[in-house]
Amino acid sequence: MNKFGQKGKVPLSERLSVSPEEASALTGIGLTSIREAISSGDLRAKKHGRRTIILPDDLRVWLEMLPDAGKRIEESPA
């Protein structure tokens, strides 16, 4: 066993990556929205075999890119 113990015992502050499910739980944003952001390329994620992992810094960058509450996105006239 390594110094961190079992996988589930590592504090989030020391984790190097999170799963989409963990990102959803941490942010309060739905899993479908997390997966859509990954698919669109807005949220950077990596693959390790079949697992999708998100680096904490990439999650923070994506959260910072989200629009501010109360600001409307103007649509250009067609």
C-alpha positions as CSV (number, residue, x, y, z in Angstrom):
1,M,0.0,0.0,0.0
2,N,1.4,3.5,-0.8
3,K,1.5,6.4,1.6
4,F,-1.9,7.7,0.5
5,G,-3.6,4.4,1.3
6,Q,-6.6,3.3,-0.8
7,K,-7.9,5.3,-3.7
8,G,-10.9,6.7,-1.9
9,K,-8.8,7.9,1.0
10,V,-6.9,10.6,-0.9
11,P,-8.2,14.1,0.1
12,L,-9.5,16.0,-2.9
13,S,-6.9,18.8,-2.3
14,E,-4.2,16.2,-3.1
15,R,-5.9,14.5,-6.0
16,L,-4.3,15.0,-9.4
17,S,-7.5,14.3,-11.4
18,V,-11.2,13.8,-10.9
19,S,-13.8,11.8,-12.9
20,P,-16.8,13.5,-14.6
21,E,-19.0,12.2,-11.8
22,E,-16.7,13.8,-9.2
23,A,-16.5,17.0,-11.2
24,S,-20.3,17.1,-11.2
25,A,-20.5,16.5,-7.4
26,L,-17.8,19.1,-6.7
27,T,-19.4,21.8,-8.8
28,G,-23.1,21.1,-8.5
29,I,-23.3,21.1,-12.3
30,G,-25.2,18.1,-13.8
31,L,-23.3,15.2,-15.2
32,T,-24.9,15.7,-18.6
33,S,-23.6,19.3,-18.7
34,I,-20.1,18.1,-17.7
35,R,-20.1,15.5,-20.4
36,E,-21.5,18.0,-23.0
37,A,-18.7,20.4,-22.1
38,I,-16.1,17.7,-22.6
39,S,-17.6,16.6,-25.9
40,S,-17.7,20.2,-27.2
41,G,-14.1,20.8,-26.1
42,D,-15.1,23.6,-23.7
43,L,-13.9,21.4,-20.7
44,R,-10.6,19.8,-21.3
45,A,-10.4,16.1,-20.3
46,K,-8.0,13.3,-20.9
47,K,-8.4,9.6,-21.4
48,H,-6.6,6.8,-19.6
49,G,-7.8,3.6,-21.2
50,R,-11.6,3.8,-20.9
51,R,-11.6,6.3,-18.1
52,T,-12.1,10.0,-18.6
53,I,-10.2,12.2,-16.2
54,I,-10.3,16.0,-15.6
55,L,-7.4,17.9,-14.2
56,P,-8.5,20.2,-11.4
57,D,-6.9,23.3,-13.1
58,D,-8.9,22.5,-16.3
59,L,-12.1,22.3,-14.2
60,R,-11.3,25.7,-12.7
61,V,-10.6,27.3,-16.1
62,W,-13.9,26.0,-17.4
63,L,-15.8,27.3,-14.4
64,E,-14.1,30.7,-14.8
65,M,-15.2,30.8,-18.5
66,L,-18.8,30.3,-17.7
67,P,-20.9,33.6,-18.2
68,D,-21.6,35.8,-15.2
69,A,-25.1,35.5,-13.7
70,G,-27.4,38.3,-14.8
71,K,-25.6,39.0,-18.0
72,R,-27.5,38.2,-21.2
73,I,-25.7,36.9,-24.2
74,E,-26.6,39.2,-27.1
75,E,-27.7,37.6,-30.3
76,S,-26.5,39.3,-33.5
77,P,-29.3,40.3,-35.8
78,A,-29.8,37.9,-38.7
